[in-house]
């Protein structure tokens, strides 16, 4: 069976621009007959079928950016949206926001809905189910037809595109090291299931910090939570053992939950139990006690993601470019630790 090819692959094989391929397939008289026939023959041989929706989008700019996020109630994602909107509005762009609700099917539907001429490019963070399935066909299809995609936070190495991230492993390492430096020796971890990329990297940082400091690694102190709404019993069971003196939580919802349960059980924070989390949202700033956190700098992440996307959209039109391999960038946003009452 002959492989399915894309516009980019045809352009590469025939050493012409993507625009030349696109116009030849539409039998445009702007392209010489010899080239048109060569492109059409190649496309026919490999059973190439153009995505008419994506092709029409390339010829009509909307000055609108599509944003797909797992959830909007999460403080981090709301700050990223804020950052994207700042740069988008400064450059005359509008944004359309869609929620995947951590559902693969909904993420696919959102992309299909927006890729109908509504937007010029995507900024997105992958849903839990998409990462679990490892199925990124909907994103690959959009990119193959020339629409830029910028991923942030939850990303995958299986897709070649621009990405904006933090160094989750290094940031987690620093947070756990700060607990160790305060004399904490038995540190528990509240994390996500492994297929959520950021949770996995933060778990790796936690593990490395323990081992580098010669502390015992205890799998029983690692609690992997899939749904924060149903985690209180699991966390309460962990606290009943009282076999640890600190907790590193991969998000502030996990952190505030363990603080609340600890208070009910008469465990004092930070005297008996020190707590550090990721995000630095409203919960961390106004909980009792306030929570030490690793900042994710959502505003900056959104700013950078929008700048990258708009730069691609406003760079020289592909119709005027000869084909060349795309060079994508991964920008790492710096983090820092804010210490509050939960560790001091």
Wavefront OBJ file of the C-alpha trace (Angstrom):
o trace
v 0.000 0.000 0.000
v 1.334 3.411 -0.943
v 1.917 5.722 2.000
v -0.274 8.743 2.618
v 1.574 11.945 1.841
v 1.140 15.571 2.836
v 1.640 18.867 1.037
v 4.993 19.274 2.753
v 6.190 15.842 1.674
v 5.189 16.445 -1.938
v 7.005 19.785 -1.856
v 10.115 18.153 -0.446
v 10.139 15.311 -2.984
v 9.674 17.615 -5.975
v 11.872 20.435 -4.617
v 9.190 23.110 -4.973
v 7.306 25.338 -2.528
v 4.218 24.244 -0.624
v 2.325 26.972 -2.429
v 3.373 25.557 -5.812
v 2.028 22.159 -4.801
v -1.224 23.653 -3.517
v -1.794 25.751 -6.663
v -0.864 22.881 -8.981
v -3.414 20.632 -7.318
v -6.021 23.343 -7.887
v -4.865 23.560 -11.524
v -3.923 27.223 -11.138
v -2.636 28.852 -14.337
v -0.068 30.695 -12.212
v 1.983 27.498 -12.305
v 3.585 26.236 -15.513
v 1.950 23.250 -17.199
v 4.971 20.984 -16.802
v 5.131 21.604 -13.048
v 1.367 21.265 -12.628
v 1.318 17.918 -14.400
v 4.316 16.663 -12.433
v 2.716 17.585 -9.097
v -0.656 16.170 -10.071
v 0.884 12.907 -11.243
v 2.864 12.550 -8.026
v -0.199 13.303 -5.896
v -2.320 10.831 -7.852
v 0.315 8.111 -7.542
v 0.311 8.480 -3.747
v -3.467 8.959 -3.488
v -3.075 12.407 -1.962
v -6.372 13.928 -0.831
v -6.245 17.585 0.232
v -7.909 18.825 3.373
v -10.153 21.397 1.738
v -11.016 23.061 5.032
v -7.364 23.612 5.923
v -6.468 24.723 2.403
v -9.210 27.318 2.371
v -8.023 28.568 5.737
v -4.529 29.223 4.357
v -5.988 31.669 1.867
v -8.127 33.630 4.343
v -6.694 35.289 7.431
v -9.054 35.752 10.358
v -6.704 37.505 12.828
v -8.025 35.089 15.442
v -6.128 32.609 17.628
v -7.694 29.380 18.905
v -6.844 28.367 22.469
v -7.568 24.853 23.742
v -7.020 24.165 27.443
v -7.963 21.253 29.743
v -9.845 23.421 32.252
v -10.525 27.085 32.925
v -11.133 27.063 36.682
v -7.469 26.215 37.239
v -5.629 29.423 38.178
v -2.600 28.575 36.034
v -4.587 28.132 32.825
v -6.536 31.322 33.423
v -3.281 33.267 33.776
v -1.920 31.749 30.565
v -5.070 32.894 28.752
v -4.550 36.359 30.200
v -0.983 36.373 28.883
v -2.062 35.229 25.429
v -4.779 37.870 25.222
v -2.371 40.652 26.168
v -0.083 39.943 23.211
v -2.923 39.027 20.849
v -4.771 42.270 21.470
v -1.593 44.340 21.119
v -1.151 42.838 17.658
v -4.756 43.148 16.511
v -5.737 39.522 17.123
v -8.763 38.109 18.896
v -8.915 34.767 20.716
v -11.416 31.929 20.856
v -11.156 29.715 23.942
v -12.298 26.082 24.003
v -12.185 23.603 26.884
v -11.295 19.966 26.410
v -12.372 19.057 29.971
v -9.389 16.661 29.834
v -11.288 14.663 27.182
v -9.603 13.389 24.018
v -12.851 13.382 22.058
v -13.706 16.933 23.058
v -10.192 18.108 22.188
v -10.535 16.595 18.703
v -13.979 18.150 18.225
v -12.684 21.546 19.318
v -9.870 21.430 16.777
v -12.196 20.313 14.005
v -14.657 23.068 14.873
v -12.009 25.795 14.866
v -10.208 24.513 11.770
v -13.100 25.543 9.540
v -11.827 29.007 8.786
v -12.475 30.405 12.276
v -8.838 30.833 13.346
v -5.321 31.224 11.957
v -3.444 29.064 14.467
v -3.645 27.165 17.754
v -2.191 27.525 21.233
v -2.988 24.449 23.306
v -2.254 22.317 26.346
v -2.995 18.615 25.942
v -5.837 16.901 27.755
v -5.175 14.015 30.154
v -6.921 11.540 27.836
v -4.896 12.675 24.823
v -1.685 12.055 26.734
v -2.996 8.729 27.979
v -3.971 7.574 24.497
v -0.857 8.957 22.815
v -3.051 9.784 19.815
v -2.163 13.122 18.255
v -3.552 12.640 14.744
v -5.798 15.708 14.981
v -2.820 17.934 15.750
v -0.609 16.354 13.090
v -3.292 16.898 10.451
v -3.582 20.601 11.261
v 0.198 21.094 11.188
v 0.614 19.149 7.946
v -1.790 21.514 6.227
v 0.243 24.550 7.232
v -1.540 25.816 10.344
v 0.890 26.633 13.164
v 0.418 25.094 16.602
v 2.141 26.184 19.810
v 1.898 23.817 22.786
v 2.396 24.878 26.393
v 2.688 23.141 29.768
v 1.343 19.699 28.822
v 3.246 18.907 25.650
v 4.500 15.837 23.798
v 7.737 15.045 22.004
v 5.723 13.094 19.427
v 4.612 16.327 17.739
v 7.040 18.671 15.999
v 5.878 22.184 16.809
v 6.818 25.172 18.949
v 6.512 24.617 22.694
v 6.571 26.785 25.817
v 7.280 24.950 29.064
v 8.948 25.172 32.427
v 11.618 22.732 33.557
v 9.236 20.707 35.714
v 11.864 18.240 36.883
v 14.386 20.903 37.912
v 11.707 23.050 39.574
v 10.433 20.080 41.585
v 13.990 19.180 42.534
v 14.521 22.690 43.921
v 11.298 22.604 45.918
v 12.135 19.259 47.534
v 15.720 20.399 48.171
v 14.379 23.416 50.070
v 12.447 21.057 52.355
v 15.535 18.936 52.907
v 17.577 22.050 53.712
v 15.047 22.825 56.469
v 15.768 19.447 58.053
v 12.823 17.482 56.687
v 13.822 13.873 56.113
v 10.604 12.030 55.265
v 8.935 13.810 52.361
v 5.716 12.578 50.797
v 4.598 13.347 47.234
v 1.086 14.127 46.022
v 1.192 13.846 42.241
v -0.871 13.007 39.176
v -1.013 9.741 37.271
v 2.079 9.087 35.143
v 0.572 9.803 31.738
v 0.148 13.490 32.624
v 3.538 14.768 31.503
v 4.014 17.552 34.039
v 3.186 15.225 36.942
v 5.678 12.651 35.718
v 8.500 15.190 35.372
v 7.794 16.641 38.813
v 7.832 13.136 40.270
v 11.218 12.565 38.640
v 12.544 15.758 40.253
v 11.255 14.685 43.665
v 12.881 11.273 43.342
v 16.213 12.693 42.199
v 16.366 15.182 45.084
v 15.860 12.414 47.636
v 18.522 10.204 46.120
v 21.057 13.010 45.678
v 20.718 13.756 49.392
v 21.011 10.129 50.453
v 17.445 9.958 51.733
v 15.457 6.753 51.575
v 12.993 6.431 48.712
v 9.661 5.050 49.897
v 7.048 4.288 47.234
v 4.383 4.275 49.952
v 4.909 8.026 50.320
v 4.012 8.674 46.673
v 0.280 9.161 46.144
v -0.885 9.425 42.519
v -4.214 11.211 42.259
v -6.357 11.276 39.129
v -9.271 13.366 40.400
v -8.773 15.947 43.139
v -12.507 15.869 43.928
v -12.173 12.284 45.155
v -8.786 12.380 46.851
v -9.619 13.276 50.462
v -9.948 9.687 51.686
v -6.628 8.718 50.103
v -4.864 11.712 51.639
v -6.454 11.093 55.052
v -5.181 7.512 54.986
v -1.700 8.782 54.190
v -1.827 11.237 57.117
v -3.022 8.595 59.574
v 0.316 6.813 59.234
v 2.167 10.037 60.227
v 5.330 8.584 58.707
v 6.511 11.816 57.113
v 7.273 15.405 58.053
v 6.821 17.227 54.706
v 4.772 17.085 51.530
v 5.546 18.198 48.005
v 2.322 18.604 45.992
v 2.366 19.020 42.211
v -0.463 21.565 42.353
v -2.023 23.873 44.931
v -5.336 21.994 45.048
v -3.549 18.902 46.358
v -1.659 21.098 48.823
v -4.684 22.891 50.272
v -6.512 19.557 50.563
v -3.788 17.964 52.677
v -3.534 21.104 54.833
v -7.303 21.032 55.442
v -7.275 17.354 56.404
v -4.180 17.786 58.567
v -5.945 20.578 60.473
v -8.941 18.299 61.123
v -6.568 15.618 62.461
v -4.715 17.995 64.769
v -1.533 17.997 62.689
v 0.083 21.439 62.680
v 1.425 23.045 59.506
v 4.340 23.766 59.314
v 5.432 22.602 62.800
v 4.533 18.941 62.232
v 4.151 19.006 58.475
v 5.756 21.352 55.922
v 3.963 21.770 52.568
v 5.165 23.078 49.190
v 3.144 23.125 45.957
v 3.216 24.271 42.346
v 1.181 27.150 40.766
v 1.151 30.133 43.170
v -2.485 30.978 42.618
v -5.117 32.644 44.740
v -5.540 29.527 46.891
v -1.869 29.545 47.909
v -1.892 33.251 48.761
v -5.067 33.268 50.845
v -5.272 29.820 52.454
v -4.583 29.343 56.146
v -1.678 28.933 56.458
v -0.500 30.496 53.205
v 1.262 27.959 50.991
v 4.856 27.984 49.771
v 4.822 27.484 46.016
v 6.849 27.155 42.846
v 5.661 29.851 40.445
v 4.735 28.728 36.931
v 4.590 32.271 35.517
v 1.435 31.697 33.504
v 1.285 35.282 32.235
v 4.801 35.047 30.810
v 4.097 31.614 29.347
v 1.011 32.984 27.584
v 2.928 36.054 26.369
v 5.684 33.918 24.876
v 3.302 31.400 23.276
v 1.324 34.198 21.609
v 4.468 35.947 20.375
v 5.768 32.741 18.806
v 2.456 32.006 17.085
v 1.954 35.544 15.784
v 5.540 35.660 14.537
v 4.865 32.533 12.500
v 1.570 33.873 11.210
v 3.061 37.180 10.171
v 6.350 35.919 8.780
v 6.785 35.820 5.021
v 3.811 34.060 3.440
v 4.421 30.437 2.550
v 3.168 31.221 -0.951
v 6.431 33.139 -1.433
v 8.721 30.636 0.235
v 10.561 27.643 -1.179
v 10.111 24.494 0.846
v 12.496 24.006 3.714
v 12.372 21.909 6.873
v 10.582 23.708 9.693
v 12.764 24.698 12.651
v 10.737 24.711 15.840
v 11.693 26.208 19.180
v 11.107 25.141 22.754
v 11.174 28.051 25.197
v 11.736 27.262 28.878
v 10.214 29.772 31.297
v 12.109 30.267 34.562
v 10.470 29.453 37.885
v 11.255 30.438 41.440
v 10.195 29.369 44.911
v 8.013 31.641 47.044
v 8.210 30.651 50.717
v 5.206 31.298 52.918
v 3.728 30.059 56.190
v 3.397 26.386 55.198
v 7.181 25.918 55.385
v 8.358 28.746 57.663
l 1 2 3 4 5 6 7 8 9 10 11 12 13 14 15 16 17 18 19 20 21 22 23 24 25 26 27 28 29 30 31 32 33 34 35 36 37 38 39 40 41 42 43 44 45 46 47 48 49 50 51 52 53 54 55 56 57 58 59 60 61 62 63 64 65 66 67 68 69 70 71 72 73 74 75 76 77 78 79 80 81 82 83 84 85 86 87 88 89 90 91 92 93 94 95 96 97 98 99 100 101 102 103 104 105 106 107 108 109 110 111 112 113 114 115 116 117 118 119 120 121 122 123 124 125 126 127 128 129 130 131 132 133 134 135 136 137 138 139 140 141 142 143 144 145 146 147 148 149 150 151 152 153 154 155 156 157 158 159 160 161 162 163 164 165 166 167 168 169 170 171 172 173 174 175 176 177 178 179 180 181 182 183 184 185 186 187 188 189 190 191 192 193 194 195 196 197 198 199 200 201 202 203 204 205 206 207 208 209 210 211 212 213 214 215 216 217 218 219 220 221 222 223 224 225 226 227 228 229 230 231 232 233 234 235 236 237 238 239 240 241 242 243 244 245 246 247 248 249 250 251 252 253 254 255 256 257 258 259 260 261 262 263 264 265 266 267 268 269 270 271 272 273 274 275 276 277 278 279 280 281 282 283 284 285 286 287 288 289 290 291 292 293 294 295 296 297 298 299 300 301 302 303 304 305 306 307 308 309 310 311 312 313 314 315 316 317 318 319 320 321 322 323 324 325 326 327 328 329 330 331 332 333 334 335 336 337 338 339 340 341 342 343 344
